[in-house]
Amino acid sequence: MLILGAVATRVLVLFCEEYARGAFVSQALAGAGYAVKWVRGVETAHQLAERQRVDALVADARSEELLGWLVGGWRRRTPAAPVVLLARAGTSDSAPLADEVVSSPLTVDAIRRSVERALSESTSA
């Protein structure tokens, strides 16, 4: 998290399949001072987590199966990095996979607050 005068920027991996939704979420997080790495492939997200320090995963996927595979692999590779899911209206099956869930319709404030809570809880645990 980048707060005025703070030292470190938190690095987030954003997994989002849809361009418009991904661009919106990426801009919302970058505007809050996060370094955002937007990926569309599950393996790319996993490889990125293995190659560099990543503080959290923000994930949006159409398929519950894909989401399960993404989060399961993430937890094995970076167990300390929290997961924030962007849930579509009426889809709550994946909620147990996440540290935080942001439900549609997405707002900039809701996304930022959820990421901040997830990061703060992971550092206090």
Backbone hydrogen bonds, N-H to C=O, Kabsch-Sander energy under -0.5 kcal/mol:
donor,donor_aa,acceptor,acceptor_aa,energy
2,L,32,A,-0.7
3,I,1,M,-0.7
6,A,3,I,-3.7
12,L,10,R,-0.5
12,L,35,A,-2.8
13,V,56,A,-2.5
14,L,12,L,-0.6
14,L,37,K,-2.3
15,F,13,V,-0.6
15,F,58,V,-2.9
16,C,14,L,-0.7
16,C,39,V,-1.6
17,E,60,D,-0.8
22,G,18,E,-2.6
23,A,19,Y,-2.9
24,F,20,A,-2.1
25,V,21,R,-2.4
26,S,22,G,-2.7
27,Q,23,A,-2.3
28,A,24,F,-2.2
29,L,25,V,-2.3
30,A,26,S,-2.7
31,G,27,Q,-2.4
32,A,28,A,-0.6
32,A,29,L,-0.7
33,G,30,A,-1.7
34,Y,29,L,-2.1
35,A,10,R,-2.4
36,V,34,Y,-0.7
37,K,12,L,-2.6
38,W,36,V,-0.6
39,V,14,L,-2.9
39,V,37,K,-0.5
45,A,41,G,-2.1
46,H,42,V,-2.3
47,Q,43,E,-2.9
48,L,44,T,-2.4
49,A,45,A,-1.9
50,E,46,H,-1.3
51,R,47,Q,-1.7
52,Q,48,L,-1.8
55,D,11,V,-2.6
56,A,11,V,-1.1
57,L,82,P,-2.5
58,V,13,V,-3.1
59,A,57,L,-0.5
59,A,84,V,-2.8
60,D,15,F,-2.6
67,L,63,S,-2.3
68,G,64,E,-2.5
69,W,65,E,-2.1
70,L,66,L,-2.6
71,V,67,L,-2.9
72,G,68,G,-2.4
73,G,69,W,-2.1
74,W,70,L,-2.1
75,R,71,V,-2.8
76,R,72,G,-1.6
77,R,73,G,-2.0
78,T,74,W,-3.3
81,A,78,T,-1.4
84,V,57,L,-3.1
85,L,83,V,-0.5
85,L,100,E,-2.5
86,L,59,A,-2.9
87,A,85,L,-0.8
87,A,102,V,-2.6
91,T,88,R,-2.3
92,S,90,G,-0.6
95,A,92,S,-1.3
97,L,94,S,-2.1
98,A,95,A,-1.7
99,D,83,V,-2.7
100,E,83,V,-1.5
102,V,85,L,-3.1
103,S,101,V,-0.5
104,S,87,A,-1.5
111,I,107,T,-2.3
112,R,108,V,-2.5
113,R,109,D,-2.7
114,S,110,A,-2.2
115,V,111,I,-2.3
116,E,112,R,-2.5
117,R,113,R,-2.6
118,A,114,S,-2.4
119,L,115,V,-2.6
120,S,116,E,-2.5
121,E,117,R,-2.6
122,S,118,A,-1.9
123,T,119,L,-1.7
124,S,120,S,-1.3
125,A,121,E,-1.0
